[in-house]
Amino acid sequence: MAHEWSAGWGSAWPRDRLLTTPEVQQSYDVAGEWDYVVVLVTSNMHECRELVERLFLDEPGVKRFVTLPVFEAVKVGMDIPVRRAAGR
């Protein structure tokens, strides 16, 4: 889910709410067309709709958001491959 929010908000909004919502698995403050990318997990679309309403619809600073349901997780991981320097 990507969303854009108004810069007029206090900086605490998305961070505090996203950090305290268990269904939010990942959240990124990004550059470009969108301000945040939020990865959330629910059991079904009904729960997703309720969560989206709770997180975004009642917030006056949210200008727009896009929901992208996942049909299949092709690859999941957060490991960062780091190569050791030669000789170590």
TORKOL-4160 file (C-alpha; in steps of 0.2 Angstrom, whole numbers, padded with zeros to 4 digits, m for minus):
88
<pt num="1" X="0000" Y="0000" Z="0000"/>
<pt num="2" X="0007" Y="0017" Z="m0005"/>
<pt num="3" X="0000" Y="0033" Z="0002"/>
<pt num="4" X="0003" Y="0052" Z="0001"/>
<pt num="5" X="0000" Y="0063" Z="0016"/>
<pt num="6" X="0000" Y="0081" Z="0018"/>
<pt num="7" X="0016" Y="0089" Z="0024"/>
<pt num="8" X="0006" Y="0100" Z="0036"/>
<pt num="9" X="0004" Y="0085" Z="0048"/>
<pt num="10" X="0014" Y="0083" Z="0063"/>
<pt num="11" X="0028" Y="0072" Z="0060"/>
<pt num="12" X="0022" Y="0060" Z="0073"/>
<pt num="13" X="0007" Y="0054" Z="0063"/>
<pt num="14" X="0012" Y="0040" Z="0052"/>
<pt num="15" X="0026" Y="0034" Z="0063"/>
<pt num="16" X="0017" Y="0033" Z="0080"/>
<pt num="17" X="0002" Y="0025" Z="0072"/>
<pt num="18" X="0011" Y="0013" Z="0061"/>
<pt num="19" X="0023" Y="0007" Z="0075"/>
<pt num="20" X="0009" Y="0003" Z="0086"/>
<pt num="21" X="m0002" Y="m0007" Z="0074"/>
<pt num="22" X="0003" Y="m0026" Z="0074"/>
<pt num="23" X="m0004" Y="m0029" Z="0056"/>
<pt num="24" X="0009" Y="m0016" Z="0049"/>
<pt num="25" X="0024" Y="m0027" Z="0045"/>
<pt num="26" X="0035" Y="m0014" Z="0037"/>
<pt num="27" X="0034" Y="0004" Z="0034"/>
<pt num="28" X="0045" Y="0015" Z="0023"/>
<pt num="29" X="0047" Y="0034" Z="0022"/>
<pt num="30" X="0051" Y="0035" Z="0003"/>
<pt num="31" X="0055" Y="0049" Z="m0010"/>
<pt num="32" X="0046" Y="0051" Z="m0026"/>
<pt num="33" X="0027" Y="0051" Z="m0030"/>
<pt num="34" X="0023" Y="0043" Z="m0013"/>
<pt num="35" X="0027" Y="0048" Z="0004"/>
<pt num="36" X="0026" Y="0031" Z="0013"/>
<pt num="37" X="0025" Y="0013" Z="0008"/>
<pt num="38" X="0016" Y="0002" Z="0021"/>
<pt num="39" X="0016" Y="m0017" Z="0020"/>
<pt num="40" X="0002" Y="m0024" Z="0031"/>
<pt num="41" X="m0005" Y="m0042" Z="0034"/>
<pt num="42" X="m0023" Y="m0047" Z="0037"/>
<pt num="43" X="m0032" Y="m0063" Z="0036"/>
<pt num="44" X="m0044" Y="m0057" Z="0023"/>
<pt num="45" X="m0050" Y="m0043" Z="0013"/>
<pt num="46" X="m0063" Y="m0038" Z="0025"/>
<pt num="47" X="m0050" Y="m0036" Z="0039"/>
<pt num="48" X="m0039" Y="m0026" Z="0026"/>
<pt num="49" X="m0053" Y="m0014" Z="0023"/>
<pt num="50" X="m0057" Y="m0011" Z="0041"/>
<pt num="51" X="m0038" Y="m0008" Z="0044"/>
<pt num="52" X="m0036" Y="0004" Z="0030"/>
<pt num="53" X="m0052" Y="0013" Z="0036"/>
<pt num="54" X="m0044" Y="0014" Z="0053"/>
<pt num="55" X="m0027" Y="0020" Z="0048"/>
<pt num="56" X="m0030" Y="0031" Z="0033"/>
<pt num="57" X="m0048" Y="0036" Z="0029"/>
<pt num="58" X="m0052" Y="0046" Z="0044"/>
<pt num="59" X="m0035" Y="0055" Z="0043"/>
<pt num="60" X="m0038" Y="0073" Z="0035"/>
<pt num="61" X="m0020" Y="0073" Z="0029"/>
<pt num="62" X="m0021" Y="0058" Z="0018"/>
<pt num="63" X="m0023" Y="0064" Z="0001"/>
<pt num="64" X="m0024" Y="0047" Z="m0008"/>
<pt num="65" X="m0018" Y="0029" Z="m0006"/>
<pt num="66" X="m0017" Y="0014" Z="m0017"/>
<pt num="67" X="m0020" Y="m0004" Z="m0011"/>
<pt num="68" X="m0011" Y="m0018" Z="m0020"/>
<pt num="69" X="m0017" Y="m0035" Z="m0014"/>
<pt num="70" X="m0004" Y="m0049" Z="m0015"/>
<pt num="71" X="m0010" Y="m0065" Z="m0023"/>
<pt num="72" X="0006" Y="m0075" Z="m0020"/>
<pt num="73" X="0022" Y="m0071" Z="m0011"/>
<pt num="74" X="0036" Y="m0075" Z="m0024"/>
<pt num="75" X="0051" Y="m0071" Z="m0013"/>
<pt num="76" X="0051" Y="m0065" Z="0005"/>
<pt num="77" X="0066" Y="m0060" Z="0015"/>
<pt num="78" X="0075" Y="m0045" Z="0023"/>
<pt num="79" X="0092" Y="m0052" Z="0023"/>
<pt num="80" X="0105" Y="m0041" Z="0016"/>
<pt num="81" X="0119" Y="m0050" Z="0007"/>
<pt num="82" X="0136" Y="m0043" Z="0014"/>
<pt num="83" X="0152" Y="m0049" Z="0006"/>
<pt num="84" X="0168" Y="m0050" Z="0018"/>
<pt num="85" X="0183" Y="m0041" Z="0012"/>
<pt num="86" X="0196" Y="m0052" Z="0004"/>
<pt num="87" X="0208" Y="m0059" Z="0017"/>
<pt num="88" X="0197" Y="m0058" Z="0032"/>
